[in-house]
Amino acid sequence: MSVLPAPLAPTRPAFLTRTTPAARLVAGTAWLVASIITLDPIVPVRLSLAAIVALWLWSGLPLRRIPRRLAPLGFAMLSLTAFSILLSSANGDISLAAVAQIGPARITGPAISAGVAVGLRIVVIALTTLLVFGPSDLTRMADSLVQQWHFPDRFAYGTLAALRVAPFMAGDWITIGAARRLRGITPRSPVGRVREAGGRLMVMLVSSIRRAERLALAMDARGFDSGVRRTHFRELRMGWRDWLTITVALAVAAAALFVAR
């Protein structure tokens, strides 16, 4: 039984599910660049609204599961927002003495604006990541990178294999803990728990190295490092939906940057 949540795969055909991952990656990169190159908080607000509309209408993703999946990023957004406000109010000095002297009078409007802009960028990154990677599986993403962006097969499919193997690490952690308890290794003090976690991590490291060796050997046996041009069972080509997605994404990014308030 897996302890990880199920993949956030599309539940119905939609516009973005019929586009290639390379086109969505270009569109998402344009939005991320637009949100990074300016400190104006209105830009990530506009991009977040555009991403919400795209998720609702064209992604095909299960909308009820999205808030729960993005809940951990809420803490990151609030933390970075508060830290950015304090950093701006302290003029870059993050020492305890400088932070202790910050009062309500020293927190100015520009500091709040800068902090909110940083927090909103986390929202843009989260929503854009869902739009780029959610509508298709990782195998289709690797095929798109190899065929359309001409990434090396060993790099693209090696990364795909690593992502496929990553969920097994959670199961390894639980299995190692159960095996240690069967041997009577049950720490009771906090120091013992820290040492026990270190022992588990060492066992996981050895297991991961062995799994990586087997995976690399299997990929070499299938000719991923032969240097010979490979054929592809699933051929991907740019269509009108891809070009329309890129055009609309660039237009939205430009509008978010240059349209007046």
C-alpha positions as CSV (number, residue, x, y, z in Angstrom):
1,M,0.0,0.0,0.0
2,S,1.4,3.3,-1.1
3,V,1.7,6.2,1.4
4,L,1.9,8.8,-1.3
5,P,-1.2,10.5,-2.8
6,A,-2.4,9.3,-6.2
7,P,-1.1,11.2,-9.2
8,L,-3.2,14.2,-10.2
9,A,-4.1,12.9,-13.6
10,P,-6.8,14.3,-15.9
11,T,-10.2,12.7,-15.4
12,R,-11.8,13.9,-18.7
13,P,-10.6,15.0,-22.2
14,A,-9.9,18.7,-22.4
15,F,-8.0,21.1,-24.6
16,L,-4.7,20.9,-22.7
17,T,-4.8,17.1,-22.6
18,R,-4.6,17.2,-26.5
19,T,-1.5,19.5,-26.5
20,T,2.1,18.3,-26.4
21,P,4.0,18.7,-23.2
22,A,6.7,20.8,-25.0
23,A,4.1,23.4,-25.9
24,R,2.8,23.6,-22.3
25,L,6.3,23.8,-21.0
26,V,7.0,26.9,-23.3
27,A,3.7,28.5,-22.2
28,G,4.5,27.8,-18.5
29,T,8.0,29.2,-18.8
30,A,6.6,32.4,-20.3
31,W,4.3,32.9,-17.3
32,L,7.1,32.2,-14.8
33,V,9.5,34.6,-16.5
34,A,6.8,37.3,-16.5
35,S,6.1,36.8,-12.8
36,I,9.8,37.0,-11.9
37,I,11.1,40.0,-13.9
38,T,8.9,42.5,-12.0
39,L,8.2,43.2,-8.3
40,D,4.7,44.6,-9.1
41,P,2.2,42.3,-7.2
42,I,-0.5,42.9,-9.8
43,V,1.4,40.8,-12.4
44,P,1.3,37.5,-10.4
45,V,-2.3,38.3,-9.4
46,R,-3.3,38.5,-13.1
47,L,-1.3,35.4,-14.0
48,S,-2.8,33.5,-11.0
49,L,-6.3,34.4,-12.2
50,A,-5.4,33.3,-15.8
51,A,-4.1,30.0,-14.4
52,I,-7.2,29.4,-12.4
53,V,-9.4,29.9,-15.5
54,A,-7.2,27.5,-17.5
55,L,-7.4,24.9,-14.7
56,W,-11.2,25.2,-14.5
57,L,-12.0,25.2,-18.2
58,W,-9.2,23.5,-20.2
59,S,-7.0,21.2,-18.0
60,G,-9.4,18.3,-17.4
61,L,-7.9,17.8,-13.9
62,P,-10.0,16.8,-10.9
63,L,-10.7,20.2,-9.4
64,R,-11.7,18.9,-5.9
65,R,-8.3,17.4,-5.3
66,I,-6.3,20.5,-6.3
67,P,-6.8,22.6,-3.0
68,R,-5.7,19.6,-0.9
69,R,-2.7,18.9,-3.1
70,L,-1.6,22.6,-2.9
71,A,-2.3,23.0,0.8
72,P,1.4,22.6,1.9
73,L,2.4,25.4,-0.4
74,G,0.1,27.7,1.6
75,F,2.5,27.6,4.5
76,A,5.5,28.3,2.2
77,M,3.6,31.3,0.7
78,L,2.8,32.8,4.1
79,S,6.3,32.2,5.4
80,L,8.1,33.7,2.5
81,T,5.6,36.7,2.5
82,A,6.3,37.4,6.2
83,F,10.1,36.9,5.8
84,S,10.2,39.3,2.8
85,I,8.2,41.9,4.6
86,L,10.6,41.7,7.6
87,L,13.6,41.7,5.4
88,S,12.4,44.8,3.5
89,S,11.5,46.6,6.7
90,A,14.9,45.8,8.3
91,N,16.8,47.1,5.2
92,G,18.4,43.8,4.5
93,D,19.6,43.1,8.1
94,I,18.1,39.8,9.2
95,S,19.8,39.7,12.6
96,L,17.7,39.1,15.7
97,A,18.3,42.5,17.0
98,A,17.2,44.2,13.8
99,V,14.1,42.0,13.6
100,A,13.2,42.7,17.2
101,Q,13.3,46.5,16.6
102,I,10.8,46.2,13.7
103,G,7.5,47.7,14.8
104,P,4.2,48.4,13.0
105,A,5.5,51.9,12.2
106,R,8.5,50.5,10.3
107,I,6.5,48.2,8.1
108,T,5.8,50.4,5.1
109,G,3.6,50.0,2.1
110,P,6.5,49.2,-0.3
111,A,7.7,46.4,2.1
112,I,4.2,44.9,2.2
113,S,3.9,45.1,-1.5
114,A,7.3,43.4,-2.0
115,G,6.4,40.6,0.4
116,V,3.0,40.0,-1.1
117,A,4.6,39.9,-4.6
118,V,7.0,37.1,-3.4
119,G,4.1,35.1,-1.9
120,L,2.0,35.4,-5.0
121,R,4.9,34.1,-7.1
122,I,4.6,30.8,-5.2
123,V,1.0,30.7,-6.2
124,V,1.9,31.3,-9.9
125,I,4.6,28.6,-9.7
126,A,2.2,26.0,-8.2
127,L,-0.6,26.7,-10.6
128,T,1.6,26.8,-13.6
129,T,3.3,23.5,-12.6
130,L,-0.1,21.9,-12.5
131,L,-1.0,23.2,-16.0
132,V,2.3,22.0,-17.4
133,F,2.7,18.5,-15.9
134,G,-0.9,17.6,-14.9
135,P,-2.7,17.1,-18.2
136,S,-0.3,14.3,-19.3
137,D,1.8,11.6,-17.8
138,L,5.6,11.7,-17.4
139,T,6.2,9.3,-20.2
140,R,4.6,11.6,-22.7
141,M,6.7,14.5,-21.3
142,A,9.9,12.5,-21.9
143,D,8.8,11.6,-25.4
144,S,8.0,15.3,-26.1
145,L,11.4,16.4,-24.8
146,V,13.3,13.9,-26.9
147,Q,11.3,14.3,-30.1
148,Q,10.6,18.0,-30.1
149,W,13.4,19.5,-28.1
150,H,15.9,16.9,-29.1
151,F,17.1,16.1,-25.5
152,P,19.4,13.1,-25.3
153,D,17.5,9.9,-24.8
154,R,19.7,8.9,-21.8
155,F,19.0,12.1,-20.0
156,A,15.2,12.3,-20.7
157,Y,14.4,8.7,-20.0
158,G,16.8,8.5,-17.2
159,T,15.0,11.3,-15.5
160,L,11.7,9.6,-16.2
161,A,13.0,6.4,-14.6
162,A,14.2,8.3,-11.5
163,L,10.8,10.0,-11.1
164,R,9.1,6.6,-11.5
165,V,11.3,5.1,-8.8
166,A,11.1,8.0,-6.3
167,P,7.7,6.9,-4.8
168,F,9.3,3.6,-3.8
169,M,11.5,5.5,-1.3
170,A,8.5,6.1,1.0
171,G,7.8,2.3,1.1
172,D,11.5,1.6,1.7
173,W,11.4,4.0,4.7
174,I,8.4,2.1,6.3
175,T,9.9,-1.3,5.5
176,I,13.2,-0.4,7.1
177,G,11.5,0.9,10.2
178,A,9.4,-2.3,10.5
179,A,12.5,-4.5,10.1
180,R,14.4,-2.5,12.8
181,R,11.5,-2.9,15.2
182,L,11.4,-6.7,14.6
183,R,15.1,-6.7,15.6
184,G,14.3,-4.8,18.8
185,I,15.7,-1.5,17.7
186,T,13.1,0.8,19.1
187,P,14.4,4.2,20.3
188,R,12.7,5.8,23.2
189,S,14.5,9.1,23.7
190,P,14.6,12.0,21.2
191,V,18.4,11.5,20.7
192,G,17.8,7.8,20.0
193,R,15.1,8.7,17.4
194,V,17.6,11.0,15.6
195,R,20.2,8.3,15.5
196,E,17.6,5.8,14.3
197,A,16.6,8.1,11.5
198,G,20.3,8.4,10.5
199,G,20.5,4.6,10.4
200,R,17.4,4.4,8.2
201,L,18.8,7.0,5.8
202,M,22.0,5.1,5.5
203,V,20.1,1.9,4.6
204,M,18.0,3.9,2.1
205,L,21.1,5.3,0.5
206,V,22.6,1.9,0.0
207,S,19.3,0.6,-1.4
208,S,19.0,3.6,-3.7
209,I,22.5,3.1,-5.1
210,R,21.8,-0.6,-5.8
211,R,18.5,0.3,-7.5
212,A,20.2,2.9,-9.6
213,E,22.9,0.4,-10.7
214,R,20.2,-2.1,-11.8
215,L,18.3,0.7,-13.6
216,A,21.4,2.0,-15.4
217,L,22.3,-1.6,-16.5
218,A,18.8,-2.2,-17.8
219,M,18.9,1.1,-19.8
220,D,22.3,0.3,-21.3
221,A,21.0,-3.2,-22.3
222,R,18.2,-1.4,-24.2
223,G,20.6,0.8,-26.1
224,F,19.9,4.1,-24.5
225,D,23.7,5.0,-24.7
226,S,24.5,3.3,-28.0
227,G,24.6,6.6,-30.0
228,V,22.4,5.2,-32.7
229,R,19.3,7.2,-33.7
230,R,16.3,5.7,-32.0
231,T,12.8,5.3,-33.4
232,H,9.7,6.2,-31.3
233,F,6.5,4.3,-30.9
234,R,4.6,7.4,-29.8
235,E,5.3,10.2,-32.4
236,L,4.5,13.7,-31.2
237,R,4.2,16.7,-33.6
238,M,3.3,20.3,-33.1
239,G,-0.3,21.0,-34.1
240,W,-2.6,24.0,-34.2
241,R,-3.6,23.4,-30.5
242,D,0.1,23.7,-29.5
243,W,0.7,26.9,-31.4
244,L,-2.5,28.4,-30.1
245,T,-1.5,27.5,-26.5
246,I,1.9,29.2,-26.9
247,T,0.4,32.2,-28.6
248,V,-2.3,32.7,-25.9
249,A,0.2,32.2,-23.1
250,L,2.6,34.8,-24.5
251,A,-0.3,37.2,-25.0
252,V,-1.5,36.7,-21.4
253,A,2.1,37.2,-20.1
254,A,2.5,40.4,-22.1
255,A,-0.9,41.7,-20.9
256,A,0.0,40.9,-17.3
257,L,3.2,42.9,-17.7
258,F,2.2,45.9,-19.8
259,V,-1.5,46.5,-19.4
260,A,-2.2,49.4,-17.1
261,R,-3.8,48.9,-13.7
